[in-house]
């Protein structure tokens, strides 16, 4: 028994113990997917699968194009990844390349997202003085928490943003503690977030503003903090030059279709209705939030400014995410909110991070917190029992959500006439004489992205400015389906598409008429897109409302080459971004080496 106890102690004290805990927890959370050999098709699955498929094929074939989607989205040459987490897109593509099929990819990517979430929260807690055991517990709660788990059950990319957001708050909370800005920590944390998910970075920045103000008010070295803040901003911009530089270039010269305006923002808030308490903030998570709020309020005078500040920010963003805020009235007064914010529930990621962090801090520093002292319960045992109870109920809610998705996918695999559980999605597998079973389980990943298509029109070029007022009249979803998906099957013989080594796309088709005819080709054109038809550079005869090009095709075989002209400016952008990241990594390595040498 003593040997067993010593072995357990060694494992517990091992530096790999957190990884062991998080890994086992991840396997348990994903057990339904693993045991049923299936995946979940949900709201955004097809959209992100196309993104990752494109980068995977770029890596596999060595034909890189940072801008054009030459493999995904039916090879339309549209821009997605350059405007939506480009670095993560290539990481996801590499993981897909190593995965046997889409099922393996979804399981592995979900595990990776949860592990990143767990370790980022664990690291945040450790930096803020939370004990090792409570840091592991907070990391465990966060990785299966609703803000991260939406990636597993819905493939919503806000879950990936939530997984890395605690990294940003490491630098921000250090600033609050020491009243000076850790330039490298804040800059790298924000840069990682921007490279992952821009919307999440905006939310995190909004949450950091009141913390920055408090720090600036309390510090005695105000000018130094302002100077360090400006340096951090410049460094962050340099580390993300490839994101905002590309955005400016593309948005400046094109009209792009934005994300759809959510006309009922009030429905997508933290509330007590079914969808909210199942996947946005579950009851036991809300109980943690309320406990921390109660603790901070009742002990306000005894708490330090760090806990007070983080508690106020967490509470403020929790309120913002709820239907307490009159979102219906606000969206009428400020229509831009319907596309910029879309879903107020997104603000809930900040309470998840800060309330879990505060819970860890409270349990570490107050032995009487979360106990039943009058009943003489052992403090630590009762606390762990309570947390395990919360953890178990959260896991049960996650199991229910996963099992619902699994049952829908299993039904699809068993019956090829099943309805796809995804809005704005269409199935074309019967045109290729394939089944859903083949789409999901085949090692040929092109089956799924070519057979099950979602008509997401985000970032497609258009001929006019599209906003919340005229979005419906442009019919982006309908036109995308008609002009870029369905139209592939309308012409005799169809379009044959091939990706070239230089990253350009060649489209071949036949004009079976004896005269020159106009053909709408299922590729799109941005201002920097170059079109070469039968060896001659051309301008399209017409552009549709979703950027589909119409060209004059000669009788017989026609060859259209589509490429994206980046120019010297883009080369400078990518070079600067790469050099700055290399410089930062080099600086960190040199500094660690010097510190290690000085400590010897």
Residue, then its C-alpha position, 0 to 999 in steps of 0.5 A: x500500500x505504501x509503495x502504491x501511495x508513493x507511486x501515486x505521489x510521484x505521478x501527482x508531482x510529475x510535471x506531466x501530471x496536468x497533461x495526463x489529467x487533461x488528456x484523460x478528460x479529453x478522451x472521456x469527453x470525446x468517447x461517444x465520437x470515438x466509440x461510434x466512429x463518427x463525427x458531428x455535422x453542425x452549423x459551421x462544420x462544412x465551412x471550416x472543413x472546406x477551409x482546412x481541406x484547402x490548406x491541407x491540399x496546398x501542403x500536400x501538393x506544394x501549390x500554395x496560394x495564401x488568398x485563393x481557395x483553389x481546393x475548398x469551396x468547389x475551387x471557386x478561387x474565393x478568399x476565406x482563409x486570408x481573412x479568417x485565422x490564416x495561421x490556424x487554417x494552415x495548422x488545421x490543414x496540417x492536422x487534416x493531412x495527417x488524419x486518416x479521414x474526416x472523423x479522425x480529424x474532428x476528434x483530433x482537432x477537438x482534442x487539440x482545442x480542449x488541450x490548448x484551452x486547458x493549458x492556457x487556463x492552467x497557465x493563467x491560474x499559475x501566473x496569478x498565484x493559484x495553487x497547482x491542484x486548483x489550477x489543474x481543476x480550473x483548466x479542467x473546468x474550462x476545457x469542457x466549459x461551454x465557451x470552448x466546447x461549442x467547437x466540439x458540438x457545433x464547430x463554432x470557431x469562437x470555441x477556438x478563440x476561447x481556447x487561446x484567449x487566456x494566453x492574452x489575459x496572462x499579460x493583462x493580469x500581470x500588468x494589473x498585479x505589477x502595475x507595469x506592462x509586460x510588453x512581450x506577454x501582452x503583444x504575443x498574447x494579443x497577436x496569437x488571438x488575432x491570428x486565430x479569431x479576430x472577433x475574439x481578439x476584439x472582445x478580449x481587447x474590450x475586456x482589457x480596457x477597464x483593467x488597463x485604466x485601473x492599472x494606469x490610475x494606480x501606477x506611480x510610473x504613468x508615463x512609463x506605462x503609456x510608453x510601454x503601452x505604445x510599444x506593445x501596440x506597435x509590436x502587436x501590429x507588426x506581429x499581425x501585419x499579415x492579418x490587418x495589412x491583408x484586410x486593408x488591401x482587400x476591403x479597400x479595393x473590393x465590395x465584400x459580402x459581410x457575415x449575415x445580419x442577425x435580426x433577432x439578437x435578443x434570442x442569442x443571449x445568455x438566458x434561461x431558455x433551453x438552447x442557452x442553458x444547454x450550450x451557452x452557459x450551463x446551470x452549474x457554470x452559472x452557479x460558479x459565476x453567481x458564487x464568485x459574484x456573491x463572494x466578491x460582493x460580501x467581502x468587498x472591503x477585505x479584497x485587494x484591487x486585483x480581485x475587485x477589478x477582475x470581478x467587475x470586468x467579469x460581471x460587466x461582460x456577463x451582463x453584456x451577454x444576457x438579455x438584460x441588455x435591451x439588444x432589440x432596441x439597440x439593434x434598431x438604434x445601431x444597425x451595425x451591431x447586427x453584423x459586428x456583434x451578431x450574437x451577444x452570447x459571445x461576450x460570455x467567454x470573458x466571464x468564463x475565463x475571469x470567474x474561473x480564474x477568480x474561483x481558483x484564486x479564492x480557493x487558494x487564498x481562503x481555506x473557508x471558501x466553498x465549505x460547510x464549516x458549521x457542520x465540521x466538514x473537512x475543508x479540502x474534501x468538501x471543496x473537491x466534492x463540490x467541484x467534482x459535482x459541478x464538473x460531473x453535471x457539466x460533463x453530463x450536459x456535454x454528453x447529451x449534446x454530443x449524443x444528439x449530434x452523433x445520433x443524427x450523423x449515424x442516421x445519415x450513415x445508415x440512410x442516404x436519404x436522411x436530411x442533413x442537420x445543417x442550415x443552408x446545406x445541400x447534398x450532391x453525393x448522389x450525382x457522384x454515386x456516393x453515400x454519406x458513409x463514404x463521405x465521412x469514412x473514406x480516406x479521400x477527403x474530397x468526397x465530403x467537401x464536394x458532396x455536402x455543400x453549405x452556401x456560406x457567402x461570407x467574403x465573396x466579392x460583389x458589385x455593390x456595398x452590402x450591409x444590414x439594410x440591403x443584405x436580404x435584397x442581394x440574396x447572398x445565400x441563394x445566389x451563391x447556391x445558384x451561381x457557384x454551386x448549382x451552375x457547375x452542373x448546368x453546362x454540357x460536360x461541366x467545368x474541369x478545374x486544375x490547380x497549378x504549381x504556381x498556385x493559380x487555378x485553370x478551368x477548362x470547358x467546351x463551347x459546343x456551339x458554332x459561335x462565340x457564346x457567353x459562359x458564366x464560369x464558377x469562379x469569382x473575381x476580386x480586384x486583384x484577380x487576374x483572368x487569362x482566357x485562351x492565352x489572353x488577359x481579359x476583363x470579364x464581360x459581367x460580374x454577378x452579385x456574388x462575384x461569379x465571372x461571365x466570359x466570352x468563350x470561343x467555339x470548342x475548348x476554352x481554358x481560363x487561368x485564375x490567379x491572384x496578383x499580390x505585388x511587392x506590397x504583399x511580399x513586404x507584409x509577409x516578410x515583415x511579419x515572419x521576421x518579427x516573429x522570428x525575432x521574438x522567438x529568438x529574443x525569448x530563447x536568448x533571454x531564457x538561456x541567459x537567465x539559466x546561465x545566471x542562476x547556475 
